[in-house]
Amino acid sequence: MTNRYSKAALALGMLALGAGAASAASTTATAKAKILQQVTVTRTADLDFGTIVTGAAASTVAISSAGARTCGAGLTCSGMTTAAAFNVSGTIGQTVTVSTTNASLTSGANTMTSVLAPSSATLLLAAASSFTVGGTLNVGANQADGDYAGQFTVTVNYQ
């Protein structure tokens, strides 16, 4: 009798295990990775507002992203001007975002502020990709003489 009960118990146990296996399901998934070449940016020209003769009232000097100057009221502007220029390289066909900080130009203890902007906020990378940065310089009334300079940062990131 023990043998008969053992066989019955074994059969019930296998039936119970088989029921669990019948309700199992499986599928597959794909693991992916997209590798992009590191993006690099190189300065090819600095931003130059030219020579400015100050006036009795505060005013501005603007340099377009194409390098054209607009001299504010009460100021006299001369000399060569340039927009800052940058080359970008990375994975061709990818889009990058372009941003810049503003610059504070100093000469000794004297300062002027500028508001800067890239020629484009986004750039589709090609074999030769570039952008420029122009901006507006805030010149104080009777701004002190001097050679003013200041740095700014441009940042280029994949979108």
C-alpha positions as CSV (number, residue, x, y, z in Angstrom):
1,M,0.0,0.0,0.0
2,T,2.8,2.3,0.7
3,N,4.1,2.0,-2.8
4,R,0.6,2.7,-4.3
5,Y,0.2,5.9,-2.1
6,S,3.8,7.0,-3.0
7,K,3.0,6.7,-6.7
8,A,-0.2,8.7,-6.3
9,A,1.6,11.4,-4.3
10,L,4.3,11.6,-6.9
11,A,1.8,11.9,-9.7
12,L,-0.1,14.7,-7.9
13,G,3.2,16.5,-7.3
14,M,4.2,16.3,-10.9
15,L,0.8,17.5,-12.0
16,A,1.1,20.5,-9.7
17,L,4.6,21.3,-11.0
18,G,3.4,20.9,-14.6
19,A,0.6,23.4,-14.0
20,G,3.0,26.1,-13.0
21,A,5.2,25.5,-16.0
22,A,2.3,25.7,-18.4
23,S,1.5,29.3,-17.3
24,A,5.1,30.6,-17.8
25,A,5.9,32.9,-20.7
26,S,9.1,34.3,-22.1
27,T,10.2,36.8,-24.7
28,T,13.4,38.5,-25.8
29,A,14.5,42.2,-25.8
30,T,17.3,44.0,-27.6
31,A,20.0,45.9,-25.8
32,K,21.2,49.0,-27.7
33,A,23.8,51.7,-27.5
34,K,24.5,54.7,-29.8
35,I,28.1,55.9,-29.7
36,L,28.8,59.5,-30.7
37,Q,32.2,61.1,-31.4
38,Q,33.1,63.5,-28.7
39,V,32.0,67.0,-29.7
40,T,34.8,69.6,-29.8
41,V,34.7,73.4,-30.3
42,T,37.7,75.5,-31.3
43,R,37.9,79.4,-31.3
44,T,39.0,80.8,-34.7
45,A,38.4,84.5,-33.9
46,D,37.8,86.8,-30.9
47,L,35.0,89.2,-30.5
48,D,36.3,92.8,-31.1
49,F,34.1,95.8,-30.5
50,G,36.7,98.1,-32.1
51,T,37.8,101.5,-30.8
52,I,35.2,103.6,-29.0
53,V,35.3,107.2,-28.0
54,T,33.0,107.7,-25.0
55,G,30.4,110.3,-24.6
56,A,28.7,112.2,-21.8
57,A,25.8,109.7,-21.7
58,A,25.9,105.9,-21.4
59,S,25.3,104.1,-24.6
60,T,25.9,100.7,-26.3
61,V,28.0,99.2,-29.1
62,A,26.6,96.1,-30.8
63,I,28.4,93.6,-33.0
64,S,26.1,91.3,-35.1
65,S,26.9,87.7,-35.5
66,A,28.2,88.7,-39.0
67,G,30.6,91.2,-37.4
68,A,28.7,94.4,-38.4
69,R,28.9,97.2,-35.8
70,T,26.1,99.5,-34.6
71,C,27.5,102.5,-32.6
72,G,25.1,104.0,-30.0
73,A,24.1,107.6,-29.7
74,G,26.8,109.9,-28.3
75,L,29.7,107.5,-29.1
76,T,32.2,107.5,-31.9
77,C,33.3,104.1,-33.2
78,S,36.2,103.2,-35.5
79,G,38.6,100.4,-36.3
80,M,38.0,96.8,-37.3
81,T,35.3,94.7,-35.7
82,T,34.8,91.0,-35.6
83,A,32.3,88.6,-34.2
84,A,33.9,85.7,-32.3
85,A,34.0,82.6,-34.5
86,F,34.2,78.9,-33.6
87,N,34.5,75.6,-35.5
88,V,32.7,72.5,-34.2
89,S,33.3,68.8,-34.9
90,G,31.5,65.7,-33.8
91,T,29.3,63.0,-35.3
92,I,28.1,64.3,-38.7
93,G,24.3,64.5,-38.9
94,Q,23.8,65.0,-35.2
95,T,22.3,68.2,-33.7
96,V,24.2,70.2,-31.0
97,T,23.0,73.1,-28.8
98,V,25.1,76.2,-28.6
99,S,25.1,78.6,-25.6
100,T,27.4,81.4,-24.3
101,T,27.9,83.3,-21.1
102,N,28.1,87.1,-21.1
103,A,31.4,88.9,-20.6
104,S,32.6,91.5,-18.2
105,L,35.4,93.6,-19.9
106,T,37.9,95.1,-17.5
107,S,40.8,97.6,-17.6
108,G,42.3,97.9,-14.2
109,A,39.5,98.7,-11.8
110,N,37.1,99.8,-14.6
111,T,34.5,97.5,-16.1
112,M,31.9,97.3,-18.8
113,T,29.4,94.5,-19.3
114,S,28.3,92.8,-22.4
115,V,25.4,90.6,-23.4
116,L,26.4,87.9,-25.9
117,A,24.5,85.6,-28.3
118,P,25.5,82.9,-30.7
119,S,24.5,83.1,-34.3
120,S,22.4,79.9,-33.8
121,A,21.1,78.1,-30.7
122,T,21.3,74.7,-32.5
123,L,23.6,73.4,-35.2
124,L,23.4,70.3,-37.4
125,L,26.9,68.9,-37.6
126,A,28.4,68.6,-41.1
127,A,31.9,68.0,-42.4
128,A,32.6,71.7,-41.6
129,S,30.4,73.3,-38.9
130,S,30.9,76.7,-37.4
131,F,29.0,79.5,-35.6
132,T,29.7,83.1,-34.5
133,V,29.0,85.1,-31.4
134,G,28.1,88.7,-31.4
135,G,26.8,91.0,-28.6
136,T,26.1,94.3,-27.1
137,L,28.7,96.2,-25.0
138,N,27.3,98.6,-22.4
139,V,29.6,101.7,-22.4
140,G,29.3,104.0,-19.3
141,A,29.0,107.8,-19.5
142,N,32.6,109.1,-19.7
143,Q,33.9,105.5,-19.5
144,A,37.5,105.5,-18.3
145,D,40.3,105.2,-20.9
146,G,41.9,101.8,-21.3
147,D,42.3,98.5,-23.1
148,Y,39.3,96.5,-21.9
149,A,39.2,92.7,-22.2
150,G,37.3,89.8,-20.7
151,Q,36.6,86.2,-21.3
152,F,33.4,84.3,-22.0
153,T,32.6,80.6,-22.4
154,V,30.7,78.9,-25.2
155,T,29.3,75.5,-24.6
156,V,28.3,73.0,-27.3
157,N,26.4,69.8,-26.4
158,Y,24.6,67.0,-28.3
159,Q,20.9,67.6,-28.2
